Every structure is written in structure tokens, then in C-alpha cells.
Amino acid sequence: MYRIERTEDIKSLLPNKEEVFALNIEYSNLRELPKEISQFINLKFLDISGNRFKDKEKLFNDLSKLPNLRFLFANKCYLKALPDN
């Protein structure tokens, strides 16, 4: 699992983006997902815990662009419910 503490660090993973299956960006003071995250098409595990996303609709829209995502950890993200879609 790759651990990213700063959003600019995610760019360092782009050359090997097909090999990234698990990503931990917990407690990274994120307000939205980094735009590069949609390039990790093989991502299966994502931990976004402890971040306060300002636009929940955008968050779920961004997550929907990850076709292989199977496990999402979102503890302490102040999400009250998941969307139906």
C-alpha cells in the first residue's frame, strides 16, 4: 500500500500508475481528492479517513471514476450517508 502525506506526492506515483492497487491518503488535510487519483484505474483499496471533504457530491463523483475500487475506508470524514448510485 502506498502512503501519501502530501497531495503533490501523488504525482510521483503516476509513472507506475498501473501498479498502484492500494493507496492511503488518510489524515492528509484534504478538502477534495487530488485530480490525479482518477488515473489509478487499478486502484482497489483507498483510505481517505480523517479528511474533511467540502463537496460530498464531488467526492462521490470522483470516486465513481475508479472502476476497480472495492474497498473504501472513510472513517472520520463526516459522511452521514452514501449516495444510492
C-alpha positions, 0 to 999 in steps of 0.5 A: 500500500502506498502512503501519501502525506502530501497531495503533490506526492501523488504525482510521483506515483503516476509513472507506475500508475498501473501498479498502484492497487492500494493507496492511503491518503488518510489524515492528509488535510484534504478538502477534495481528492487530488485530480490525479487519483482518477488515473489509478484505474487499478486502484482497489483499496483507498483510505481517505479517513480523517479528511474533511471533504467540502463537496460530498457530491464531488467526492462521490463523483470522483470516486465513481471514476475508479472502476476497480475500487472495492474497498473504501475506508472513510472513517472520520470524514463526516459522511452521514450517508452514501449516495444510492448510485 
